[in-house]
Amino acid sequence: MFNCGEGAQRLAAMSKSLRVSAFAKLSGLEHIFITHKSWENTGGLLGMALTLEGQKNPDAKVYVGREKPIPGQHSNKLPQITIHGPPGVENIALMAKKFSVQSNMNVVRHEGEYADTGLSITPITIRKQTADASAYLSKLDSCAPAPAKRQRKDSFSTSANTDIAYIYLCKAQPLLPKINVEKCHDAGVTIGPMVGRLQRGESVVLDDGRVIHPEQVTDSVNTDNRPFLILECPSLDFLQSLRDCPKLRPYLGKSETSLAVIVHMTPADVFNSADYQSWMSGFHDSTDHMVMNRDAGEVDLIRVREHQARLNIVSQEVFPMLPNSEPTNPFRIDSGNGVTLAQNDVALDPEHMMLQKQGQVVKACSGLHYVYRGKDGLGFQVEMDEFKCRELQEEFLDIPDIQHEIADLRKTVPEASKEKDEISEDKENLTTYPKVVFLGTGSSEPNLIRAQSCIVVQVSKHSVIILDCGEDSYGQLYRFFGKVRTGKILRKVKAIFISHLHADHHLGVFSILKERKLAFDEKNEPLTPALLIAPIQMRRWLKFYHTELKPITHLFRFVKHQENMTEFDDGFRLQTATFEDIKKELNLTEYKPVEVIHCNNSFGVSFTHANGFKLVYSGDTRPCNNLITAGTGCDLLIHEATHEDTLHEHAKASKHSTFSEAMDVGKSMGAKNIILTHFSQRYAYMVPLYDVTLPQNVGIAFDNMQVCPKTFKYLPQMIPSLSRLFALELQKFESKHIRRLREDAEVETKQVNKSS
């Protein structure tokens, strides 16, 4: 894998669910190559690592090795993930693992070339060319290399070395011809050592004296043995180094040494510059180019859109269709562009074609892959699963009796407005505000259906607070609101609340802050720093990002939950704010962080808007008296409900709440409305509520669900219809549940027998 940004694991899971032929199973992933030390390239490392760890072995460690690994020689018990990349790239994984409840990753970096039986990969260094960087690199080059010393796992360099980027030159190992068994039989070649010799290109002599040559018993395979390039030129300051790179000169101009394809991960402003385009034109016309940047096609999580279409059957208001949920085919036949057609007979839209004078320059899009070796043709191909919303919904409406049930429900649930929740235009009153959008309702590692924790709360016409910010929260925001409205929302964000420092609650905050800045820039408006409200311990993470990756302190003002706790003076300066600033920015009459029962320094929050609406968010916690006291009489309680009631002991051990415990908290505090969220990923589609008595003020959260005071009361009414829609998934879950109970009983019986 080359680069691993936020959401990479979910995208890989979707590709697997779509059965994309070019997709390699994640369980086989052992090496990740990073082009440049940036959050955009590495923000998904932790989620990917935890997912791989769970897939390969529940007890396994994720290893990132400095020493050159020997292909195939690793423990069956301990899977290995090796990170390749510029100096310091390992620090990101080292720091991120501090925020995981699983802390068994051993993280260092591999340097130099890599080779296995299929591919050799050579890193090529390009450097930032500025006065400061040149002086630094000159000094560095003048020093004799010292023997490498292994750093402590929890130590990091204090200088941000982002002045180096890696280009990866990839060369395929020679491909052995494919033996045709029928041809062997016809030629009289028996299966055995002779076949191996023929496959290696050797001729063999049969017992009857006949000489059999390899081409007589093998099939040709379409292959392009030219090298290919994975490239990121992070900024214009790297361009001179790229143009002068001696290791790339042999591949310029000449057809006999041309490259098959160059994958450009270069930012759009650099890629579109005249100098970069001039450099690109130096490659031979037969070289193809794939462009992956902000100008490329949007990532389409089609399974998420299908899931939303099912939910939309129940309520168009609460579960609105996502933008472009029923698009026209984005790929049109264009026989003149020379693109190889995939099996579904689609070709790349001409809008994705650029600079057709030299090879094909194609903007990446969902379903696009480049076939380097294959029997059905080489080059660009597209595989996409067409999303047919109406057909999908009609299929589920064929479930017995559900049409009448949905019809009755829609008589009471308000219809969607003509413009989906155009949150900037509604008149401020107690029926429309706050508007609450659940972007992530799952726990632990990301899942295709439930993303990590993130809730967007618009408390008034011009003010938004984000409650927790797990990995790819920006992606979720974009997919829900669409391109234009996402910018509007980000400019309204006044505060970001981080409940605690587990990775699934804060790894998305950097992308939100960065994109918020860009949203202001797009309108040529001065940036007003957001309030970042978090445990004081988050300073270390902020300092790491600021010093190791990119300056960030100008994007926010920091508010610590522990108001009276003194900060350690390490020389790192943050703009700060107070609880009074929070109240002023959001027009609140009360704001109160509440320490809850989870990991150290975990907090929930209770706040009351000037319009009188009181909202309580639990964060992650066991049932907590502090929260009950602070939230007394609240209008809305959003409470975590990670586990079903039968997993009560597991909930206690992991310091989470069960479904019933969360509802009991709401009852004890006198909450008018309760929404349960932060579900274990085992309940991806629907929460099993077989043995749970649901009060008439309890709703279940789903990703991409929007509610406001006028729709709170309808959430309990939707649960029967939702359970019916996801009956098949619930049946599968119930089967697994029964099997798990049986296995637990068998273990318990064995333990009793041993003790007796």
Secondary structure, 3 states (H helix, E strand, C coil): CECCCCCHHHHHHHHHHCCCCCCCCHHHCCEEECCECCHHHHCCHHHHHHHHHHHHCCCCCCEECCCCCCCCCCCCCCCECEEECCCCHHHHHHHHHHHCCCCCCEECEECCCEECCCEEEEEEEEECCCHHHHHHHHHHHHCCCCCCCCCCCCCCCCCCCCCEEEEEEEEECCCCCEECHHHHHHHCCCCCHHHHHHHCCCCEECCCCCEECHHHHEECCCECCCCEEEECCCCHHHHHHHHCCCCCHHHECCHHHCCCEEEECCCHHHHCCHHHHHHHCCECCCCEEEECCCCCCCCCCHHHHHHHHHHHHHCCCCCCCCCCCCCCCCCCCCHHHCCCCCCCCCCCCHHHEECCCCCCEEECCCCEEEECECCCCCEEEECCCCCCHHHHHHHHHCCCCHHHHHHHHHHHCCCCCCCCCCCCCCCCCCCCCCEEEEEECECCCCCCCCCECEEEEEEECCEEEEEEECCCHHHHHHHHHHHHHHHHHHHHEEEEECCCCCHHHCCCHHHHHHHHHHHHHHCCCCCCCEEEEECCCHHHHHHHHHHHCCCCHHHEEEEECCCCCCCCCCCCCCCECCHHHHHHHHCEEEEEEEECCCCCCCEEEEEEECCCCEEEECCCCCCCHHHHHHCCCCCEEEEECCECHHHHHHHHHHCCCEHHHHHHHHHHHCCCCEEEECECHHHCCCCCCCCCCCCCCEEECCCCEEECHHHHCCHHHHHHHHHHHCHHHHHHHHHHHHHHHHHHHHHHHHHHHHHC
